[in-house]
Every structure is written in structure tokens, then in C-alpha cells.
Amino acid sequence: MSTWPTEMAPPGRETAGPPSHALLPGGMVGDGRYRLLHYSGTDARCNAQLWRARDGQLGRDVALTVLLGNQADARAAARVRRTVERAMHAASYAHPGVSRILDVLSPGNGITPREQILGIIVAEWTNGTDLIDLIADGPLPAATASRLLEPLAAGVEGAHHAGLVLGTEHPQRIRVTPEGQLRLAFPGPRAEATSRDDVKGIFFTVLGHYGALLSREPTHISVASRDDGQTDLVPRHFYYAKIHMMRLFEAIWEFCLTSMP
């Protein structure tokens, strides 16, 4: 059982690289400017791959959202153009909870016809760890989750006030900084994404890992929940997961109320 939507499901710890049909570490994209270093994930909803890469011109690591597709596919190209346009608008937005967009590439503008790529969003690299690694061992205490969430939530709120959508609703786009805070490391909203998707993404980002907890082999505790006064056996992990989730909802509910249009 998992609370992640199917198209957002994170890979297991054993996932060491991209799908076989994908770009590979050591490969070059962006007309030879960026060398792919490490695969971070895939957002299948927009056919995007997330990479840590090296900018050969400026000698720095960057985060790449690589939008794959056939340049002759007019429909796919139109959707990517919308994503690229939104990323360009967000490039002027600066907030500690959001990686700054450095460049946006498109066919004829940094992408050659021989590359099966429709767009690349280049952002500053976020040091730290993947969110998936942080939550893989079980649920976070509500206070810890709230502290982790604060800069990302504030970044989303500020972006929405500026009329921007960031694209936070995919967990592999989020990283945990060395200071222990969540940051949108791979910005670039889908063509159809809305500000509501950003807000929902904050819930999925922190709460999605409860699916792993709920899938564990059950032990039980007695909970008085029946009208006749008798007790029921409730799976222990389910009971405590519910308590964690309720506390966490309380911690972020105020933000959601103020940010959702």
C-alpha cells in the first residue's frame, strides 16, 4: 500500500539510475554544455528527468529538469513551451526555499535538433540529501516535519502572491538542505499545474511516506472504539500513523488555508 499517486511513486532505494531508454550519466545535453552526473528521478506526467549535472562553461554543478520528447510532436512541444514559459517567468523569483532558475533552454536556443529534448530548465544545485532518503526509514515527528516544511511553504506562499506556480507536487523535485530544511531543487511546473497543485504537493511531500509505515507487518493495540464499550484490536502502526498525521495536519493547515486561492 502507498499513499503516493502512481505517477508520483518514488523509486526504491535499490534504484541506482534512470530507465534503460533514458539519458545516462556522463552524457552531454544542452549542445554539449552540461555533463550529466547523477540521476535524481523522473516526473512521468511531463516526461521529465531530473539530473545533477556539471556546467562545463561556468564550472559549477546545476540541477537540470530535462523535458524529453520528439521535436516533431506538435502537441508535446506545445505543452513543453508552456512549461518553459512558466519557468522563465519564475526565474526572477528568489527565496531560500526554492532553487533559483539560472537558464531555460529550448530547441534552437541551447538545444540542437539531434537531441530528443524539448526543453531544459537549469537551476542552481541544492546540496544535501534526497527527500526520499530522509523519509525512507519511517514517519517524521510532527515538530520535525513542520520545521522541515517551513521554508518550502513560505517559498510557495511568496510565489503565489507573485502569481507564480512552482511545481512542488512531485517528491523527487524536493531535497533536504544541509541545514535540515526542504527546498524545491528542480523547479518547473507542468503546463496544466495550478497553485492548488503546489499546495497539495506540500501535503504529499511530507505525508506520502506514511504508506510505507502502513504497509508494515501489523502488531495490534486495544482501542475502545465500539458503542457497546468493548475494545477493538487496531494495527499499532496504523494507530500511531494516524496520530502523526493529525498532528502534522494541524502544523500546516494554517498555511494551506491562507495560500489556497
DRENRO-619442 format. One record per residue: residue number from 1; residue in one letter; chain; x, y, z of N, C-alpha, C, O in turn. Coordinates in steps of 0.001 Angstrom, whole numbers. Example, Ala and Ser with C-alpha at 12.3 -4.5 7.8 and 13.67 -1.06 7.14 Angstrom:
  seq  type  mol     n.px     n.py     n.pz    ca.px    ca.py    ca.pz     c.px     c.py     c.pz     o.px     o.py     o.pz
    1     a    A    13190    -5690     7800    12300    -4500     7800    13200    -3300     7800    14236    -3319     8465
    2     s    A    12850    -2250     7080    13670    -1060     7140    12900       30     7870    13409     1138     8039
END
This chain:
  seq  type  mol     n.px     n.py     n.pz    ca.px    ca.py    ca.pz     c.px     c.py     c.pz     o.px     o.py     o.pz
    1     m    A      846    -1201        0        0        0        0      870     1236        0     1913     1256      653
    2     s    A      463     2267     -719     1219     3517     -748      273     4666     -911     -728     4547    -1618
    3     t    A      566     5801     -263     -242     6991     -440      266     7865    -1568     -333     8901    -1853
    4     w    A     1345     7483    -2215     1819     8237    -3374      905     7932    -4558      598     6763    -4794
    5     p    A      453     8951    -5319     -188     8661    -6590      760     7860    -7462     1976     8030    -7371
    6     t    A      224     6989    -8305     1059     6091    -9097     2100     6829    -9907     3254     6404    -9965
    7     e    A     1713     7933   -10536     2658     8634   -11392     3690     9416   -10609     4611     9985   -11195
    8     m    A     3550     9454    -9267     4490    10177    -8435     5294     9231    -7557     6118     9680    -6761
    9     a    A     5070     7939    -7687     5682     6992    -6768     7195     7054    -6840     7766     6945    -7925
   10     p    A     7860     7229    -5691     9317     7294    -5687     9922     5935    -5909     9311     4932    -5540
   11     p    A    11107     5856    -6503    11766     4572    -6665    12253     4056    -5332    12390     4821    -4378
   12     g    A    12516     2756    -5257    13065     2189    -4035    14519     2565    -3893    15117     3144    -4800
   13     r    A    15080     2234    -2754    16488     2548    -2507    17400     1836    -3496    18528     2267    -3737
   14     e    A    16891      718    -4080    17738      -25    -4994    17852      642    -6358    18665      227    -7184
   15     t    A    17041     1676    -6604    17091     2350    -7891    18379     3144    -8001    18573     4127    -7286
   16     a    A    19256     2720    -8896    20568     3353    -8989    20694     4264   -10192    21660     5020   -10292
   17     g    A    19749     4211   -11100    19879     5030   -12293    18578     5149   -13033    17566     4586   -12614
   18     p    A    18589     5875   -14130    17374     6132   -14886    16916     4892   -15639    17649     3907   -15716
   19     p    A    15692     4934   -16202    15222     3828   -17025    16164     3580   -18199    16922     4466   -18592
   20     s    A    16113     2387   -18750    17075     1990   -19773    17024     2857   -21018    18025     3000   -21720
   21     h    A    15850     3444   -21300    15726     4251   -22509    16188     5692   -22305    16166     6492   -23240
   22     a    A    16609     6025   -21071    16848     7415   -20720    18270     7852   -21023    19110     7071   -21469
   23     l    A    18504     9121   -20765    19847     9664   -20787    20683     8956   -19730    20140     8393   -18780
   24     l    A    21989     8982   -19889    22864     8227   -18994    23929     9127   -18377    24319    10125   -18983
   25     p    A    24406     8785   -17177    25491     9559   -16565    26690     9644   -17502    27065     8661   -18141
   26     g    A    27277    10818   -17573    28398    11053   -18478    27971    11627   -19814    28794    12155   -20561
   27     g    A    26676    11522   -20117    26174    12072   -21369    26146    13586   -21354    26179    14211   -20294
   28     m    A    26085    14168   -22537    26078    15619   -22670    24731    16084   -23212    24171    15465   -24117
   29     v    A    24224    17161   -22664    22987    17771   -23156    23199    19276   -23248    24210    19812   -22794
   30     g    A    22218    19939   -23847    22340    21390   -23988    23454    21778   -24931    24263    22655   -24628
   31     d    A    23495    21104   -26107    24523    21374   -27111    25929    21209   -26539    26844    21967   -26861
   32     g    A    26076    20182   -25668    27392    19850   -25133    27837    20641   -23932    28963    20468   -23465
   33     r    A    26980    21509   -23414    27406    22358   -22287    27319    21629   -20949    28147    21859   -20068
   34     y    A    26321    20750   -20786    26066    20134   -19488    26365    18640   -19527    25842    17911   -20370
   35     r    A    27211    18199   -18607    27520    16776   -18476    26677    16194   -17339    26718    16688   -16212
   36     l    A    25920    15147   -17641    25066    14525   -16644    25910    13756   -15634    26764    12952   -16008
   37     l    A    25664    14010   -14349    26441    13381   -13286    25648    12313   -12543    26118    11187   -12378
   38     h    A    24456    12663   -12101    23689    11753   -11244    22206    11923   -11508    21678    13036   -11512
   39     y    A    21545    10794   -11728    20104    10776   -11961    19370    10918   -10635    19644    10183    -9685
   40     s    A    18423    11876   -10570    17693    12121    -9330    16252    11650    -9362    15645    11458    -8308
   41     g    A    15691    11460   -10549    14313    10994   -10599    13655    11299   -11922    14267    11851   -12836
   42     t    A    12375    10920   -12005    11579    11129   -13205    10201    11638   -12821     9564    11106   -11912
   43     d    A     9752    12656   -13509     8371    13122   -13388     7656    12684   -14662     7668    13391   -15670
   44     a    A     7031    11504   -14600     6458    10892   -15796     5283    11685   -16356     4952    11545   -17533
   45     r    A     4656    12504   -15540     3494    13254   -16003     3853    14267   -17087     3022    14596   -17934
   46     c    A     5075    14753   -17061     5512    15700   -18094     6732    15176   -18838     7434    15937   -19504
   47     n    A     6985    13862   -18724     8103    13210   -19416     9414    13940   -19140    10178    14242   -20056
   48     a    A     9654    14213   -17871    10851    14951   -17466    11755    14068   -16626    11287    13271   -15813
   49     q    A    13052    14220   -16830    14038    13566   -15981    14809    14631   -15205    15094    15715   -15713
   50     l    A    15133    14292   -13968    15786    15224   -13054    17224    14773   -12839    17473    13628   -12462
   51     w    A    18169    15677   -13082    19590    15321   -13061    20424    16350   -12308    20139    17548   -12329
   52     r    A    21451    15855   -11652    22567    16709   -11244    23547    16698   -12400    23885    15637   -12924
   53     a    A    24005    17876   -12801    24883    17979   -13967    25981    19001   -13693    25929    19765   -12729
   54     r    A    26968    18986   -14571    28100    19914   -14473    28061    20877   -15642    28051    20467   -16803
   55     d    A    28038    22163   -15323    28084    23203   -16348    29541    23375   -16778    30361    23904   -16026
   56     g    A    29856    22923   -17998    31224    22968   -18474    31743    24362   -18716    32954    24580   -18673
   57     q    A    30866    25312   -18969    31301    26678   -19228    31629    27436   -17946    32623    28160   -17880
   58     l    A    30798    27266   -16945    30976    28016   -15698    31588    27186   -14583    31877    27713   -13508
   59     g    A    31791    25885   -14824    32457    25042   -13838    31700    24887   -12533    32304    24947   -11462
   60     r    A    30406    24692   -12598    29610    24517   -11376    28569    23437   -11599    28176    23167   -12734
   61     d    A    28124    22818   -10513    27060    21829   -10591    25711    22536   -10647    25511    23579   -10026
   62     v    A    24799    21949   -11397    23466    22523   -11562    22430    21403   -11484    22759    20222   -11594
   63     a    A    21184    21800   -11295    20053    20869   -11321    19329    21042   -12652    18904    22144   -12998
   64     l    A    19193    19950   -13392    18537    20006   -14695    17198    19272   -14657    17113    18127   -14214
   65     t    A    16171    19945   -15124    14901    19288   -15442    14878    19152   -16959    14693    20134   -17678
   66     v    A    15068    17924   -17438    15196    17658   -18875    13860    17144   -19389    13411    16063   -19007
   67     l    A    13235    17921   -20251    11923    17590   -20803    12119    16855   -22121    12501    17455   -23125
   68     l    A    11854    15549   -22112    12122    14708   -23262    10947    14689   -24237     9807    14963   -23860
   69     g    A    11240    14365   -25491    10185    14236   -26491    10699    14493   -27884    11810    14984   -28087
   70     n    A     9870    14151   -28825    10187    14342   -30247     9876    15779   -30637     8759    16254   -30433
   71     q    A    10849    16463   -31190    10635    17852   -31576     9607    17993   -32691     9102    19091   -32929
   72     a    A     9291    16900   -33377     8280    16938   -34432     6863    16734   -33892     5891    16886   -34632
   73     d    A     6741    16396   -32623     5431    16182   -31999     4887    17534   -31557     5293    18063   -30522
   74     a    A     3967    18093   -32341     3488    19446   -32095     2776    19571   -30755     2929    20572   -30056
   75     r    A     2005    18561   -30402     1245    18635   -29156     2181    18625   -27948     2030    19432   -27030
   76     a    A     3151    17702   -27956     4108    17638   -26854     4938    18918   -26786     5211    19437   -25703
   77     a    A     5333    19414   -27945     6142    20637   -27990     5374    21822   -27410     5959    22672   -26739
   78     a    A     4072    21881   -27664     3263    22984   -27149     3176    22940   -25628     3236    23978   -24969
   79     r    A     3035    21738   -25074     2969    21609   -23623     4295    22011   -22980     4318    22676   -21944
   80     v    A     5388    21601   -23600     6700    21943   -23061     6942    23447   -23171     7532    24046   -22271
   81     r    A     6497    24055   -24256     6654    25512   -24388     5972    26232   -23228     6487    27222   -22707
   82     r    A     4810    25724   -22834     4104    26337   -21710     4907    26177   -20418     4996    27112   -19623
   83     t    A     5488    25001   -20210     6323    24780   -19029     7541    25690   -19052     7903    26279   -18033
   84     v    A     8171    25805   -20214     9353    26647   -20359     9012    28112   -20103     9767    28825   -19442
   85     e    A     7874    28555   -20629     7454    29937   -20412     7233    30220   -18922     7624    31270   -18413
   86     r    A     6607    29273   -18243     6353    29466   -16818     7661    29484   -16028     7805    30238   -15066
   87     a    A     8603    28656   -16441     9907    28641   -15779    10638    29965   -16003    11293    30473   -15093
   88     m    A    10530    30515   -17189    11171    31805   -17473    10582    32905   -16592    11308    33772   -16104
   89     h    A     9268    32866   -16392     8632    33871   -15539     9092    33734   -14091     9207    34721   -13365
   90     a    A     9353    32494   -13685     9764    32248   -12299    11249    32501   -12071    11708    32466   -10930
   91     a    A    12002    32753   -13126    13450    32905   -12997    13835    34109   -12145    14920    34138   -11564
   92     s    A    12964    35086   -12068    13276    36277   -11274    12896    36115    -9803    13168    36993    -8984
   93     y    A    12272    35000    -9478    11817    34785    -8103    12953    34226    -7254    13595    33248    -7636
   94     a    A    13195    34837    -6124    14276    34407    -5231    13722    34143    -3846    13075    35001    -3246
   95     h    A    13985    32935    -3341    13551    32573    -1987    14403    31401    -1521    14711    30519    -2322
   96     p    A    14796    31366     -242    15635    30259      247    15008    28882       83    15725    27882       27
   97     g    A    13685    28812        6    13016    27530     -125    12888    27036    -1543    12318    25972    -1783
   98     v    A    13416    27803    -2494    13276    27453    -3912    14617    27661    -4619    15221    28729    -4514
   99     s    A    15074    26644    -5331    16307    26782    -6091    16121    27803    -7212    15121    27775    -7929
  100     r    A    17076    28686    -7352    16972    29755    -8355    17191    29206    -9758    18136    28459   -10009
  101     i    A    16300    29589   -10666    16427    29183   -12068    17490    30040   -12739    17416    31269   -12725
  102     l    A    18476    29377   -13325    19602    30070   -13949    19431    30265   -15449    19886    31264   -16005
  103     d    A    18775    29311   -16101    18629    29373   -17550    17501    28452   -17964    17149    27516   -17246
  104     v    A    16937    28726   -19131    15895    27891   -19720    16238    27696   -21183    16392    28664   -21928
  105     l    A    16358    26425   -21599    16762    26106   -22964    15599    25498   -23738    14730    24838   -23168
  106     s    A    15601    25732   -25032    14579    25183   -25926    15238    24886   -27274    16338    25374   -27531
  107     p    A    14597    24101   -28140    15183    23804   -29456    15531    25088   -30215    14698    25981   -30368
  108     g    A    16766    25157   -30680    17234    26360   -31352    17800    27395   -30399    18411    28374   -30827
  109     n    A    17596    27180   -29103    18116    28095   -28093    18802    27271   -27004    18325    27186   -25873
  110     g    A    19940    26664   -27376    20689    25857   -26444    20463    24367   -26581    21152    23580   -25932
  111     i    A    19503    23954   -27420    19237    22539   -27677    19291    22311   -29177    18624    23015   -29936
  112     t    A    20075    21339   -29613    20236    21068   -31036    19154    20109   -31526    18572    19378   -30724
  113     p    A    18876    20101   -32824    17848    19205   -33380    18138    17725   -33145    17205    16925   -33076
  114     r    A    19403    17343   -33023    19724    15921   -32849    19389    15415   -31446    19314    14206   -31225
  115     e    A    19190    16329   -30504    18831    15915   -29147    17324    15678   -29085    16545    16524   -29525
  116     q    A    16916    14552   -28550    15492    14279   -28377    14993    14933   -27087    14486    14283   -26174
  117     i    A    15166    16247   -27067    14842    17039   -25887    14028    18252   -26325    14372    18927   -27295
  118     l    A    12948    18519   -25599    12085    19645   -25934    12357    20874   -25059    11955    21985   -25404
  119     g    A    13024    20675   -23951    13321    21802   -23081    14212    21382   -21917    14208    20217   -21519
  120     i    A    14961    22310   -21381    15791    22068   -20200    15662    23286   -19284    15846    24428   -19706
  121     i    A    15345    23012   -18033    15310    24065   -17022    16542    23877   -16144    16718    22830   -15521
  122     v    A    17384    24889   -16100    18643    24839   -15357    18478    25640   -14064    18118    26817   -14092
  123     a    A    18743    24993   -12947    18636    25671   -11653    19912    25443   -10851    20678    24520   -11131
  124     e    A    20127    26284    -9864    21300    26106    -9002    21171    24781    -8256    20072    24373    -7881
  125     w    A    22306    24114    -8046    22281    22829    -7365    22081    23013    -5867    22669    23907    -5257
  126     t    A    21248    22163    -5281    20974    22183    -3848    21738    21055    -3167    21430    19881    -3375
  127     n    A    22718    21399    -2367    23442    20386    -1606    22528    19785     -541    21522    20381     -157
  128     g    A    22894    18603      -76    22092    17939      946    21750    16527      527    22585    15824      -43
  129     t    A    20520    16103      807    20085    14746      510    18731    14763     -174    18018    15766     -144
  130     d    A    18382    13635     -794    17060    13489    -1385    16021    13352     -284    16275    12739      753
  131     l    A    14857    13925     -517    13763    13785      434    13422    12317      655    13131    11913     1781
  132     i    A    13455    11519     -401    13103    10103     -301    13999     9392      716    13521     8544     1470
  133     d    A    15279     9723      745    16196     9091     1695    15847     9464     3128    15978     8644     4038
  134     l    A    15403    10703     3329    15087    11161     4675    13904    10410     5259    13921    10048     6436
  135     i    A    12876    10170     4451    11636     9601     4985    11542     8104     4775    10525     7499     5114
  136     a    A    12585     7489     4221    12515     6059     3912    12442     5187     5159    11902     4082     5102
  137     d    A    12969     5658     6279    13032     4837     7486    11804     4959     8373    11734     4325     9425
  138     g    A    10842     5763     7962     9629     5865     8762     9154     7297     8896     9794     8219     8390
  139     p    A     8024     7487     9582     7416     8819     9684     8237     9763    10540     8935     9348    11465
  140     l    A     8138    11030    10215     8835    12056    10974     7929    12575    12085     6713    12637    11904
  141     p    A     8492    12947    13223     7682    13608    14252     7078    14884    13678     7667    15530    12811
  142     a    A     5910    15233    14167     5200    16386    13616     6030    17663    13717     6055    18459    12778
  143     a    A     6711    17866    14849     7512    19079    15024     8658    19125    14020     8974    20184    13477
  144     t    A     9279    17972    13774    10376    17911    12803     9867    18197    11405    10479    18959    10657
  145     a    A     8749    17585    11053     8177    17798     9721     7797    19258     9513     8001    19810     8431
  146     s    A     7248    19877    10540     6861    21283    10437     8081    22163    10214     8043    23085     9400
  147     r    A     9178    21879    10943    10407    22670    10783    10995    22483     9389    11444    23445     8767
  148     l    A    10992    21251     8902    11480    20974     7554    10671    21734     6517    11213    22257     5544
  149     l    A     9379    21784     6741     8457    22315     5736     8461    23826     5639     8146    24380     4585
  150     e    A     8811    24498     6718     8599    25947     6811     9169    26750     5639     8434    27552     5063
  151     p    A    10453    26578     5250    10965    27408     4145    10313    27093     2807    10094    27997     2001
  152     l    A    10001    25824     2560     9340    25470     1306     7941    26063     1254     7529    26606      228
  153     a    A     7207    25960     2364     5858    26518     2408     5884    28035     2219     5041    28599     1522
  154     a    A     6859    28681     2847     6969    30137     2691     7327    30510     1264     6852    31519      744
  155     g    A     8170    29691      623     8518    29938     -773     7323    29814    -1689     7147    30616    -2607
  156     v    A     6502    28810    -1443     5291    28621    -2252     4330    29783    -2040     3748    30303    -2992
  157     e    A     4172    30181     -788     3262    31291     -491     3707    32573    -1204     2890    33272    -1803
  158     g    A     5009    32873    -1133     5508    34074    -1800     5332    34009    -3304     4996    35011    -3935
  159     a    A     5555    32846    -3881     5391    32680    -5329     3941    32900    -5734     3666    33538    -6751
  160     h    A     3021    32375    -4946     1608    32535    -5285     1184    33992    -5211      380    34449    -6024
  161     h    A     1718    34720    -4248     1416    36151    -4171     1950    36887    -5400     1413    37920    -5801
  162     a    A     3019    36339    -5993     3595    36944    -7203     2949    36402    -8473     3366    36756    -9575
  163     g    A     1939    35548    -8332     1254    34993    -9494     1997    33855   -10162     1786    33595   -11346
  164     l    A     2873    33165    -9422     3697    32101    -9992     3278    30740    -9453     2816    30626    -8318
  165     v    A     3444    29711   -10279     3294    28322    -9863     4672    27681    -9955     5372    27862   -10952
  166     l    A     5071    26931    -8927     6441    26421    -8857     6586    24971    -9293     7608    24610    -9878
  167     g    A     5587    24125    -9024     5699    22715    -9376     6258    21871    -8254     7182    21087    -8471
  168     t    A     5707    22018    -7045     6224    21288    -5884     5589    19913    -5709     5939    19197    -4771
  169     e    A     4658    19524    -6594     3836    18356    -6286     4464    17019    -6644     3769    16003    -6676
  170     h    A     5761    16998    -6914     6448    15734    -7155     7572    15585    -6128     8437    16457    -6042
  171     p    A     7578    14488    -5339     8531    14377    -4225     9990    14359    -4635    10851    14786    -3866
  172     q    A    10290    13864    -5855    11690    13805    -6259    12232    15158    -6688    13427    15288    -6955
  173     r    A    11379    16155    -6756    11832    17517    -7030    12298    18228    -5762    12835    19334    -5830
  174     i    A    12096    17598    -4610    12415    18213    -3321    13693    17606    -2757    13897    16394    -2827
  175     r    A    14549    18450    -2201    15732    17983    -1492    15771    18594      -94    15092    19580      192
  176     v    A    16584    17979      770    16752    18455     2133    18132    19099     2223    19141    18449     1950
  177     t    A    18178    20356     2600    19433    21096     2652    20287    20620     3825    19774    19952     4722
  178     p    A    21596    20955     3836    22439    20600     4989    21926    21181     6298    22247    20669     7371
  179     e    A    21132    22244     6222    20548    22850     7436    19291    22122     7885    18692    22476     8900
  180     g    A    18889    21101     7124    17723    20310     7506    16406    20933     7140    15440    20823     7896
  181     q    A    16338    21595     5985    15097    22212     5541    14779    21764     4116    15677    21500     3316
  182     l    A    13491    21687     3820    13072    21268     2488    13229    22410     1497    12976    23573     1811
  183     r    A    13658    22043      277    13835    23042     -769    13416    22457    -2105    13739    21311    -2415
  184     l    A    12702    23237    -2892    12362    22824    -4244    13630    22909    -5080    14067    24002    -5440
  185     a    A    14223    21754    -5390    15520    21718    -6062    15400    21689    -7571    16326    22079    -8281
  186     f    A    14244    21221    -8070    14034    21113    -9520    12747    21841    -9896    11719    21205   -10130
  187     p    A    12798    23173    -9954    11591    23930   -10296    11219    23733   -11761    12061    23412   -12600
  188     g    A     9945    23933   -12042     9449    23796   -13406     8071    23168   -13417     7957    21948   -13535
  189     p    A     7006    23975   -13295     5659    23424   -13211     5188    22827   -14534     5556    23297   -15610
  190     r    A     4373    21790   -14432     3742    21228   -15620     2883    22286   -16293     2489    23270   -15667
  191     a    A     2596    22077   -17573     1827    23063   -18329      476    23352   -17689        9    24491   -17704
  192     e    A     -159    22312   -17122    -1503    22464   -16572    -1521    22643   -15059    -2600    22722   -14472
  193     a    A     -359    22709   -14410     -298    22806   -12951     -863    24137   -12469     -733    25163   -13136
  194     t    A    -1492    24099   -11302    -2076    25293   -10702    -1471    25526    -9314     -714    24700    -8804
  195     s    A    -1821    26663    -8721    -1353    26944    -7364    -1904    25915    -6378    -1249    25614    -5380
  196     r    A    -3073    25380    -6634    -3617    24323    -5786    -2724    23089    -5811    -2563    22411    -4797
  197     d    A    -2145    22802    -6973    -1238    21653    -7065       -6    21862    -6189      488    20918    -5573
  198     d    A      485    23089    -6134     1620    23381    -5253     1266    23090    -3800     2048    22477    -3073
  199     v    A       87    23532    -3384     -336    23324    -2003     -537    21843    -1723      -97    21337     -690
  200     k    A    -1200    21145    -2642    -1379    19700    -2465      -32    18996    -2430      144    18010    -1714
  201     g    A      913    19504    -3202     2233    18893    -3229     2927    18945    -1885     3686    18039    -1543
  202     i    A     2675    19997    -1116     3275    20088      208     2749    18967     1095     3508    18379     1865
  203     f    A     1464    18668      993      907    17550     1754     1555    16240     1332     2004    15468     2180
  204     f    A     1608    15982       22     2170    14726     -455     3651    14605     -102     4139    13521      217
  205     t    A     4350    15724     -162     5783    15700      113     6087    15154     1497     6997    14342     1664
  206     v    A     5323    15601     2493     5606    15209     3858     4799    14000     4309     5280    13210     5122
  207     l    A     3578    13840     3795     2709    12772     4271     2795    11509     3443     2337    10456     3888
  208     g    A     3366    11577     2255     3357    10425     1373     4058     9217     1937     3703     8086     1603
  209     h    A     5056     9431     2793     5813     8307     3319     5038     7466     4318     5524     6410     4724
  210     y    A     3844     7895     4731     3084     7081     5664     2604     5782     5024     2259     4835     5731
  211     g    A     2580     5729     3701     2217     4484     3038     3176     3363     3398     2763     2215     3564
  212     a    A     4465     3698     3521     5445     2678     3897     5185     2180     5314     5311      988     5594
  213     l    A     4822     3094     6201     4527     2698     7568     3307     1786     7625     3303      781     8336
  214     l    A     2272     2149     6866     1033     1391     6927     1149       36     6261      286     -816     6471
  215     s    A     2180     -197     5468     2335    -1475     4790     3150    -2475     5602     3349    -3609     5165
  216     r    A     3621    -2070     6775     4437    -2962     7582     3608    -4102     8166     2382    -4016     8237
  217     e    A     4280    -5161     8580     3614    -6293     9219     2958    -5812    10509     3634    -5211    11343
  218     p    A     1657    -6057    10700      956    -5429    11819     1217    -6086    13165     1336    -7307    13271
  219     t    A     1302    -5237    14201     1083    -5661    15567     -118    -4854    16021     -465    -3869    15368
  220     h    A     -763    -5228    17105    -2037    -4618    17439    -2035    -4036    18844    -1285    -4471    19718
  221     i    A    -2890    -3046    19037    -3157    -2496    20357    -4670    -2424    20526    -5412    -2403    19544
  222     s    A    -5116    -2388    21756    -6549    -2320    22021    -6986     -868    22095    -6372      -54    22785
  223     v    A    -8050     -559    21377    -8593      797    21369   -10088      706    21634   -10797      -11    20928
  224     a    A   -10579     1427    22647   -12008     1421    22958   -12732     2293    21948   -12732     3519    22065
  225     s    A   -13347     1664    20957   -13944     2453    19892   -15348     2000    19539   -15961     2556    18628
  226     r    A   -15875      997    20245   -17187      481    19896   -18265     1046    20803   -18012     1370    21963
  227     d    A   -19478     1160    20257   -20580     1723    21022   -20939      884    22246   -21440     1414    23237
  228     d    A   -20683     -429    22181   -21050    -1295    23301   -19994    -1321    24395   -20107    -2099    25342
  229     g    A   -18962     -477    24277   -17941     -388    25300   -16834    -1394    25173   -15865    -1341    25930
  230     q    A   -16948    -2320    24230   -15905    -3304    24011   -14749    -2663    23246   -14900    -1617    22614
  231     t    A   -13602    -3314    23320   -12425    -2791    22639   -12198    -3521    21331   -12575    -4683    21179
  232     d    A   -11580    -2830    20393   -11195    -3413    19114    -9681    -3463    19027    -8983    -2607    19570
  233     l    A    -9185    -4477    18336    -7762    -4546    18051    -7480    -3733    16794    -8057    -3985    15737
  234     v    A    -6596    -2763    16919    -6250    -1886    15804    -4767    -2054    15505    -3960    -2055    16435
  235     p    A    -4377    -2199    14227    -2940    -2300    13924    -2174    -1137    14534    -2518       27    14330
  236     r    A    -1120    -1474    15296     -356     -454    16016      197      617    15086      112     1810    15377
  237     h    A      775      172    13942     1376     1167    13043      324     2086    12451      598     3258    12192
  238     f    A     -901     1558    12229    -1965     2394    11687    -2392     3438    12716    -2615     4602    12384
  239     y    A    -2499     3008    13952    -2937     3909    15025    -1978     5077    15197    -2398     6233    15258
  240     y    A     -682     4768    15276      289     5829    15501      512     6673    14251      797     7866    14348
  241     a    A      384     6062    13091      465     6863    11864     -651     7882    11820     -455     9023    11404
  242     k    A    -1834     7455    12257    -2967     8385    12266    -2701     9555    13199    -3002    10701    12865
  243     i    A    -2132     9268    14379    -1814    10339    15327     -787    11305    14722     -955    12521    14805
  244     h    A      277    10759    14113     1291    11609    13482      662    12484    12409      959    13676    12322
  245     m    A     -197    11904    11602     -796    12647    10503    -1685    13765    11027    -1672    14870    10485
  246     m    A    -2458    13490    12080    -3324    14526    12634    -2498    15700    13156    -2854    16859    12940
  247     r    A    -1403    15399    13840     -556    16467    14368       82    17272    13251      203    18494    13336
  248     l    A      490    16565    12198     1129    17265    11101      138    18123    10339      470    19223     9898
  249     f    A    -1088    17616    10182    -2114    18432     9540    -2337    19726    10317    -2501    20791     9722
  250     e    A    -2343    19634    11635    -2511    20828    12449    -1375    21819    12202    -1597    23030    12186
  251     a    A     -157    21304    12010     1012    22168    11848      988    22949    10546     1499    24067    10484
  252     i    A      395    22366     9497      458    23034     8191     -901    23526     7699     -991    24129     6630
  253     w    A    -1950    23273     8468    -3277    23634     7993    -3427    25146     7819    -4051    25600     6860
  254     e    A    -2858    25927     8740    -2978    27381     8648    -2364    27901     7353    -2915    28793     6708
  255     f    A    -1191    27322     6969     -569    27748     5728    -1471    27451     4539    -1642    28293     3657
  256     c    A    -2042    26262     4516    -2878    25878     3385    -4107    26760     3267    -4528    27091     2159
  257     l    A    -4686    27141     4391    -5856    27995     4359    -5537    29372     3788    -6354    29960     3079
  258     t    A    -4361    29877     4094    -4008    31217     3638    -3458    31234     2226    -3469    32284     1584
  259     s    A    -2974    30098     1716    -2323    30087      410    -3206    29586     -712    -2978    29929    -1872
  260     m    A    -4215    28781     -396    -5045    28213    -1459    -6073    29239    -1909    -6876    29712    -1105
  261     p    A    -6047    29590    -3223    -6990    30606    -3696    -8424    30085    -3688    -9347    30811    -4056
END
